[in-house]
Amino acid sequence: MNDIRAILLDIEGTTTPIAFVHQVLFPYARARVHDYLEQRDIALLRAEYAAEPRSPDLPAWNPEAYVYWLMDRDRKSTALKALQGRIWEAGYRAGELKGKGEVYPDVRPALERWHAAGKTIAIFSSGSVQAQRDLFANTTAGDLSAFLSAYFDTTTGPKREAISYRKIATALGRSPRDILFVSDVVAELDAARAAEMRTALCLRERESPIPVPNPTDHPRIRSFAELA
């Protein structure tokens, strides 16, 4: 780790349990879609809908129905993620989500250790930048935002394309070779490696992707404590 100058982290299944995202955050947003859907969302959603391949299960155009359709498929839609992020932001402000952002026990100690060592720490998630900021400011381990230097979402690019990681390296002012990307998704790690980043496959207890593509030569970790 001595030659690593920046650490780029995925969220779901890496810093935060998948169950928290799917059982707390997603249902919270779903129950409030009708109240938060605005014209700016509808314009973005309509553009995405127009580009959808026509399939039997695709509903007739209706913005709210299309949002639910995207949610049911866990689609990484930029329009959907922006809407969800706005709903969650209101939830944090109202105190309904404040302090509930679950992170694994090893996350805060690792962030403190890396930050003290002078390493840049950034986040890359399909969730909106606003949603990322709110999550890390309201975690079960306290406000972690002071340790994080940058946040990236799908407006930077897809997580499974190398160009996205090159853009992130440029934004961080680092060579890709000096950045370690940690994720639980092999396809994302493959893209980061294609951009010449270092990689680590994060396999949390009871959270491991099943099956893990085999063979894969990405170094495997169970805890951030292994990244000394």
Secondary structure, DSSP 4 states (H G I P E B T S, - for coil): -TT--EEEE--BTTTB-HHHIIIIIHHHHHTTHHHH--HHHHHHHHHHHHTSPP-TTSPPS-HHHHHHHHHHTT---HHHHHHHHHHHHHHHHTTSSTT-B---TTHHHHHHHHHHTT-EEEEE-SS-HHHHHHHHHSBTTB--GGG--EEE-TTT--TTSHHHHHHHHHHHTS-GGGEEEEES-HHHHHHHHHTT-EEEEE--TTT--SSPPSS--S-EESSGGG--
